[in-house]
Amino acid sequence: MPQIAFAIVIASSIPFPHDSAWSQARPIRIVVPYAPGGINETMSRLLADQITRTGGPPFLVESRPGAGTVLATDAVSRAAPDGSTVLIVSNSFVINPHVRKLTYDPLTSFEPICYLWQSPSVFAVNSASPYHTLTDLLAAARTKPGELTMGASGPLTGFHIAFERLKQAANVNIIFVPFGGTVPAVNALLGGHVVSAFGDYSLFAEHFKSGTLHALATGLRTRTEALPEIPTVAESGFHEYQADIWYGLVAPAKTPKEKIARLTDWMAGAMHDPEIRTKLVAAGLYPVAVCGDEFGAHIRKQYEEYGGVIRLANIKSG
C-alpha cells in the first residue's frame, strides 16, 4: 500500500496561465536553509523549473545555511512581503522557537503555502544485533537503563525530537548520540559504535538490501511503501506515535492573499506532475501537496506537540 495518498487540496490547471504581473518582476527566490547540493535544494530546483516551463515566472533557488536554519528563516521573515521571496521549512521551523530566542515567530511571521514532501524515517540496528524488533530493543533498554544508544541527526532536529518522543512513550532510558546527519549515524551503526540508529529511510536503503543493517520499525502512521513488511512504531504498541519529517514552503507575513494563492497554485500544480512525483519518490521523498490553511494547521499542531516533548525532556539549546 502506498505510504501517502497523493492529495492536492488546491485546484490547479496545467499548464499555468501566463501572469503578466509576475512576469515583469524579478525572479522569485526560493531560499533553502541548508548547505548547497542537498536533496531539498535539488528538488526545489526541480519544482521551480517545472513551474517556469509551464508558464510561470522564473525562480532563483538560493541556499543559505547557518544556525540550524535560523539564519535563512530570520532573513525571509524580514523580506518584503510582495511574493518575491519564499522559504523551504522543515521540523526545525517549529523546534527552534522552543529552545532559542528568535526575532520571528513561526505562527505569525509567515504565511503557509504548501506542505510539499516528507521523508520516511526508520529505526535500525546492525544485522548482527540480538534485537530483531523494536519491542526487543525497548525491552532491553528497560533491563539496562542508560546502556543502549541510538544515533541520529542532531541535536534539535526532527529526528532528535522523534527519538525523545519514543523514549517518553515507551518510558525507557536510551542515550541519544547526535551526528551531523543520517549518513554519519549509519556509519556509526555499521561500525558498531552505537546500538541503534534512526534517520531517513533513503540513506539506510542500500544497507537493508545488502543485509548489513536491519530495519526495526518505521516512523509514520502508515507503512513505508519500500518496506511493506516492516511495522510502524504505532503498530508496535505506541498508537499515537508519529515521526513526521516534513518539508514545506512559506512566505513572509502580510504577503497579499492573491500572491499566496498564485504561489499555491503553482506549487500544487507542479507537485501534481507525474514526472515530479516519480523523481521525488526515486530520491526517497514522498509528495504530499497539502496547501493553505491545512498546511497552517499542520504547522500549529507540530509546534504544540514539539513544545510538549521538549519541555518534558528538558531539552536546551547548546
BELRA-V270613 format. One record per run of one state. SS is the DSSP state (alpha for helix, beta for strand, coil for the rest). FROM is the first residue (numbers start at 1). TO is the last residue. Records with the same first field share a line. If there is no record, write none. Layout:
BEGIN
SS=FROM-TO + FROM-TO
END
This chain:
BEGIN
coil=1-19 + 24-27 + 33-38 + 54-58 + 64-66 + 78-84 + 91-91 + 100-109 + 120-120 + 127-133 + 144-148 + 154-157 + 171-174 + 180-181 + 191-195 + 211-212 + 219-224 + 228-231 + 233-233 + 237-244 + 253-256 + 272-273 + 283-284 + 292-292 + 314-318
alpha=20-23 + 39-53 + 67-77 + 92-99 + 134-143 + 158-170 + 182-190 + 201-210 + 225-227 + 234-236 + 257-271 + 274-282 + 293-313
beta=28-32 + 59-63 + 85-90 + 110-119 + 121-126 + 149-153 + 175-179 + 196-200 + 213-218 + 232-232 + 245-252 + 285-291
END
